């Protein structure tokens, strides 16, 4: 059974507290001296270090400045803000069904201008046909035992995906070739899905690359993730959806995306791989 969401919050707070403690020790500053420099009680420093009291953003900034570690401020403030939301349990999100999950990202999709999407498992949600999305979300609902509101969830996904038709939004997709062959729906629906991919490649605001099976890789296949502008990353696992906002985390995923993109083929070579997957269905 996945851990309760509160345990994820506490774990994040403990990790932040440990990083603050290490910064103080590396600077050779005692707890008493830190408290004096920050203008608060020694007991407050102790409570923060031992994750008994969550610090405010201003506490984090003061702590870093007191230790001469200003270069850590951006990451630690971001970590502090995500401590209660970075590791949101799928069970918590989905207890009323899948529609709520789709709706939760609509505003984010509307305000994002550049999407960088890497997938190693299934067709990206942005590019799914209704039939493919229905098959996929049905299998998710069945596996997780969530209320079956798949039809409503698919309708929301299709509405959310309308941003693809808005030229003010730009999309860069990188798919592992295996994604083209993972048949999560029947052959007819899969053929329509692959045909849709070919059609989307003509959009001026869409760049689509495929990493071939035969590619000499400079980076390994990894779990699916999406970078929204340069401000946040969504990285999904089987039991959780992680929202990452620390600058160092975002930079890491952008660097991974760039390497994966560099190893992909585009244009006619990508269309050839999609056409081959289509042929393999018959």
N, C-alpha and C positions, 0 to 999 in steps of 0.2 A: 504494500500500500504506500502511495506517495506520502511524504511528510506533510503535516498540517502546515498551512500557509504561515502561521505565526512562528513556526520553527525556522522557516526561511528568513523571516524578518530578523529574528534574533541572531541567526548565523551571520547575516550581513552586518549587523551592528557590532558583533564580536570581531569580525574581520576589520572593520573600520577602526575599532578601538585598538586592535593590535598594531595597525599601521601607525596610528598616532603615538602609541607607546614606543615603537621602534624609532620614530622620528625624534622623540625626546631623548631617548638613550643615545642615539647616534650623535646627537648634538652635545652630549655630555651635560645635560641640564637635569637637575633634580626636580622631583615633583613640587617641592616647596618653592624653588626658584621659578619654575614655570608658572605657578600660581601668582607669584609676586609680579612677574612680567606681564601676565594677562590681567591682573587686577581682580582676581577672584580667590576663593578659599582653596586651601590645599585639598580639602575633602572633595571639592568639585572636580579637580584634576583626577583624583582617585576614582570617583564614580564614572567619569568618562572613560578612563583607561580600562576599567573593568566591565564596561558595557552595562553598567547599572543605570546610567542616565544618558539618553541619546543627546549628543551635542547639537547646538544650532549651527547654521552655516557660519554665523559670525564667530562662534566658538572655534570652529575648525580653522578659520582664517587667522584668528588671534594665536592659536596654538602653533601654527606653521610659522608665523612671523616671529614668535618668541623663540623659536628654534632655528631661525635662519633658513627655513625650508619653504620659501615662497613659491618655488617651482612645483611644489606638490599641491598647492591650493586648489587649482582647477579640478584635478582628478578627485581629490578628497571631498570637495563640496558636492561634486556630481555623485560620488559614492554615497554620501550622506543622504542626498535626495532620493536615491533609488533604493535605499535600505528597506523601505516599506513596500516597494512596488517592483523591484527588479526581477524577482522570481515569482511570478504570479502562477499559482497552480491551475492547470487546465481544469481540474475538477471544480474549482471555485468559479471559473469563468463559465463553465458549461452546465452548471447544475440546473439551469432552466432551458437548456437546449443550445443548438449551434447558432441560431439567429443572433443572439446577443453578442457572440464573439465577432460575427461579421460587422454588426453595427458599431462595435466599440472602436473600429479603426476608420470609419467613414470620414470624420473630421480631419484626421491625420492625412488621409489620402488626398483630400481636397487642398490642403495647404502645402503639401510637399511638391517641389518643382523638379527634383531629380531623384529618381528611384534606381538603385543598383541592386539587382536581384540575382542571387546564385541559388540554384537548386540541384540537388543530387538524387532526389527521390521521385517527385511527381511534377507534372506540368505546373508552372507558377499560377497562382490564383488569378492574377491579372489576365492570363491568356487562356483560361479554361472555358470550354463551351458549357452550356447548361447541362448537357447529358453527362459529360465527364465529371463536372462538379457534383452532380446528383449522385453518381456512383461512388465518388470519393467520400463525400460527406456522409453518405449512408453507411459506408464501411466504418467511418470514424464513430458515428453514433452507436453502431452496433458494438464495436470494440469497447467503447467507454461506458456503454450502458446509459447514455444520456437520453432525455426525452427526444423523440423523433419529430423534429420540426424542420426536416431537411428541405422541403419545398420552400418554406419561408426563408431559410438560410441561403438557398441558392438564389432566390429572388433578390435578397439584399446584396449578395456577392456580385451579381450581374449589374445591379444599380451602382454599387461602389466602383466597379471596374469601368464605368463610363468615363473615368478620367483618362483612360487610354485614348479616347477620341478627342481630347482637348490638347491642342498643340502647345499650350503653355506648360504642359507636363512632359518631361523627357524620361525615357526608360532605357536602361541597359540591362539586358538579360544574359546570363551565362548558364547553360544547361549541360549537365553531363550527358553523354550520348545514351547512357542507360535509361535516362528519363523517357526517351522516345520509345523504348521497348517495354517499359513496365506497364502491363495491360491491366489497369484498374477498372476497366469497363469492358463491355463486349466489343467484338471486332469492328462492328459497324460504327459505334460511337467513337472508338479509338481512331478509326480512319478519318472521321469527321474532325476529330480534335487535331490530328496531324495536319489535315488540310487547312484548318484554321490557323495553325502556326505559320504555314507557308503564306497565307494571306496577310497576316499581321506584319510579316517581314517587309511588306511594301510601305508601311506607315513611315512617314518622315521623322516622327519623334520616337521611333523604336529602333534600337540596335539589338540584334539577337545573335549570340554566338553559341556554338556547341563544342564541347571538349571531346574530341574523338577517343574511342577506345585505344587507338593506336598512338596517341600523342605521347611524346617524351615529356614527362611532367616535371615542372619546377616546384610544384606544390601539390599536396595530396588532395583527394576528394574529402570533403568535410560536410557536416550537417548544413542544411539550408539556412540562409540568412538574407535579410533585406536591410540595406542602408537607406535611410530617409534623409535626403540632402546630406549635410555633414553633421547632423545634430543627434541622431539616435540610430540604434541598430536593433532589429528584432531577430533573435536567434532562437529557433524552436527545437525542443527535444521531445521525447516521448511523453514526459510527464509535466512539462512546464514550458511557458513562454517567457523568455528573458528579454527585458528591455534594458539596453545598455546605453548609457549617456556619458560616461567618463571619456574625456578627449583621447586618452591613451587607448581605450578600448575601441573607440570609433576608428582611430587611425590604424589600428591593427587589422580591423575588418576591411577597411578601404584598401590597405596594402594587399591583403589576401585576395580581394576581388580583382584588383589590378593584375595580379599574377595569374589568377584563373582566367581572366579575360584574355591576357596575352597568349595563353595556351589554347585558346579556342579558335575555331575556324568560322568564317562569316560568309555572307553572300552566297555565291553559287556552291561553294564547298559545304556550307551548312544546309542549304536546300537539298543537296545530294544525299546527306545523311538522313534528313527527314523523309525524303522520297524512298530511301532504302528501307526505313522502318515501315513505311506504308506498304511497300512490296512484300515485306516479311509477314504482313497480316493475312495474306492470301495463300 
